[in-house]
Amino acid sequence: MGFRLVTWNVNSLRLRIDLVERIVSEMAPDVLCLQEIKVDDPLFPLDACRALGFEHVAFHGMKSYNGVAVLSRHRIHSVRTPSWCGKDDRRHLIAELDDGLQIHCLYVPAGGDIPDPDQNPKFAHKLAFLRELTAWMATEIRPEQKVILAGDFNVAPLVNDVWSHKQLLSVVSHTPVEVEALTALQNSVPFVDAVRHFVPDTEKLFTWWSYRSPDWTRNDRGRRLDHIWVTPALKDSLRATLVAREARAWPQPSDHVPVMVDFDL
C-alpha cells in the first residue's frame, strides 16, 4: 500500500488554512503532521480539516503558541500527548494508526538566540527537552516497531543542513551541543533519517528560511530544521522524498516548507 506523509510547521493553522488546502491538493498526503498550529483546542478548525478529506484528526494546541496536530485519512486508534520538562506546552502528539503504525508529531523548542544554557533559559529548556525525550525513546520505542517521528526539530545537524557550517557553529540550531543532543535522540532507537536516505549528505538541503532575509531566494541562507525519521522496521518501505521548496514563495508563507516521504506499507 502506498502511504504518503507530509510534515509542515504551519506557523498558525487558522492564518494559513488556505495553504494547508493547497498542500493537500498538490501533494495528496495520507497523513499531514502540523506544528506551531497556535490555536487552543476549542477553536481548532476541525470542520475545515475534515473538508480536506481527513476524517481522522488529532490535535493538541494552545493559544498563540506551539501546538501540534495529525490529520489522517486512516483511522487513528489512540492518541497520546506527552509533556516534557514539567511544561504543558503542547509539543508532542502520538497517533496510532492501523497495523500498529505510530506517528509522532514533534515540535522541539527553538532555544532563543544565545547558545548558552546558563545565560539563556530557552536554550537550557531545548537541551533538557531533547535529553528527556531521548531517555524516553530509549525505553519506549523498539527498532522492530513501526514508528515515524516527524516535525520541526529545530536543529540542523549535518554540515550541509545549513548554508554555512563554519558561520553557524555558534548560532542556535547548529551548535555542537545541539547537534550532539539530536544525534543522541536519533541513536536512541536508532532512527533512520528518511530524507537523507534519498538525498546524500554531500548535498545542501534546507527546509527553513528566515523571515528576516530580504530575498531568501537570492542568498539561499537556509537550514534543514524539519525532519522525518523512521525506525529500522520501516527502512525498507521508504520509496521517495520531497522538500517542497516552492512553498516558501507562496502568499503569506510559513518560514518552513513541507517535507514529504513516501512509503510502501
Secondary structure, DSSP 8 states (H G I E B T S, - for coil): -EEEEEEEE-S-TTTTHHHHHHHHHHH--SEEEEE-----GGG--HHHHHHTT--EEEEE--SSS--EEEEESS---EEE---BTTB----EEEEE-GGG-EEEEEE-----S---TTT-HHHHHHHHHHHHHHHHHHHH--TTS-EEEEEE-----SGGGBS-HHHHTTSTTS-HHHHHHHHHHHHTTT-EETTTTTS-TTS---SEE-TT-S-HHHH--EE--EEEEE-GGGGGGEEEEEE-GGGGGSSS--SB--EEEEEE-
